[in-house]
Amino acid sequence: METVPRPGPGVPPKKGKLQAKRKKPRRYWEEETAPAAAGASPGPPRKKKKKNQEPRRQKQNSHNSEKSWVSKKPQFTKKSREQKKPREHKKPGPQRTLSGAQDPFPGPAPVPAEVARKFCRIDKSKELPHSLPKTRSKLEVAEALEEEISVKAARSELLLAEEAGFLEGEDGEDTAKIRQADIVEAVDIASAAKHFNLNLRQFGPYRLNYSRTGRHLAFGGRRGHVAALDWVTKKLMCEINVMEAVRDIRFLHSEVLLAVAQNRWLHIYDNQGIELHCIRRCDRVTRLEFLPFHFLLATASETGFLTYLDVSVGKIVAALNARGGRLNIMAKNPYNAVIHLGHSNGTVSLWSPSVQEPLAKILCHRGGIQAVAVDSTGTYMATSGLDHQLKVFDLRGTFRPLSARTLPQGAGHLAFSQRGLLAAGMGDVVNIWAGQGKASPPSLEQPYLTHRLAGPVHGLQFCPFEDVLGVGHSGGVSSILVPGAAEPNFDGLESNPYRSQKQRQEWEVKALLEKVPAELICLNPRALAEVDVISLEQQKKERVERLGYDPEAKVPFQPKPKRKGRSSSGSLVRRRKKVLEQEHRDKVRQSLEQQKQQKQKKQKAKPAGARPSALDRFVR
């Protein structure tokens, strides 16, 4: 098929055919509907042309058009100037939706100050330090950002769908008399499936441990039986017999790795039951604790040594001699990662891998310690001893007992839940005490729940994010329903029970990048954010001794030389003397202000009703 060639640029168009108008490109100063004229000079948007007006003829001389573009200025008439008025800022009116309806609640949702204060991590009672303007501005920006984050967190609290449950009896009914069978009948099917008993008398007694997400359960028997399973779906991950006594078992940073304290050495297994490592430097281990944010596995042994193993690199960080004989009782503080060890002389010692001596020693009982537990906030510590006493201590610097209770027999095992419930195993009976809330100590007057098992208790732990208490005993493993024990909502980026394999791998990489060094473990983690004044003064002193002079010392004033005879020795002395006098005046003014403030403080401290005395004139 032949095509007709298009005419060139110089060929005139034929009269018989209609020519389509070519659309001119729109300039940024022109309106969308205004027709753009070729060769027009840039300027403000012009008014629309009427239909009866003819368009101006285009100038064919390119030189003249360029000249006009340079020389021509936009002309403003007096009328147009009068019409031009400054813009008035309109007040923000009620917002309207796409349908045109008015929003009855415009703006962001109000947040109560009490709720926002719960999420705020800045102490506004302390004033900002006197520092450079640049540093002070950064501190103010950080404080404003923290306030904004706390308001957002308080507003998003409404989205938390779950609430903490609790068990309430009828009028005058004691909740301790409510049996597990009654609770299972009253709850829904999904919650009732969380109550079960594993009859494993052949290999008991058992120690057990839940993963950080609360989805997986691992337990080990004294006669070598080791198993791990997804206890929600009852799917078995692995089951082996190590042919050796198992004294304790712990999950590491995820449910993939498992640490087992066997009779001789410490062994590491994966979730398929394959042995990965045998750590012979950790021998005769009796108890295990894992610090997730530091990737440290703490082991207590029969020889009296407390050993810290860094599982990320496979090295021993510290091996500390507790000098307390055999170590059977160990617990960790989730708040500051300090290890608590119980000794046979009735004391509890607090340890950090960066210090060779204990951080503190607390005399808790007249006899030996049987069990130690620390709550999730790191505020309270519960201990039980051979004197049949159960005590709750305050760990906020005082280390004093808040409450005590005498039990029929000593509690051999203790465990705190996420919301502050305290469980104690005494023989084949488990008692649970509840407090007023998460930040309050448990009340030891009357138990909240009581349950009897098939054998003596050998291990206790509350399941994270589930109202379940796992108990290992001589007859196997039992799962008990405890309403109100766990946090109802979890952080999906930190401990997600429903995460996939890809999410778990990404979380492991992120956790390794954010690993906290072992040297930062101390009693008060907030002290890490403060300035160590003593170390700064010591560094300054060493620097002065090394250099021979103080580089930060104030240089004495030296007047600059002036011309035309104004730099004589007398004028230099007068100028230097004037500066010295000004500095002296400033010092005197500061001392007078300090004396005035001290005088005002003394007057305030003086009682209002005291009569004046003639001897007051001698008081300074």
Summary of the structure (lengths in Angstrom):
residues: 620
radius of gyration: 39.4
end to end distance: 118.3
largest distance: 128.4
contacts: 1568
relative contact order: 0.07
helix: 23%
strand: 26%
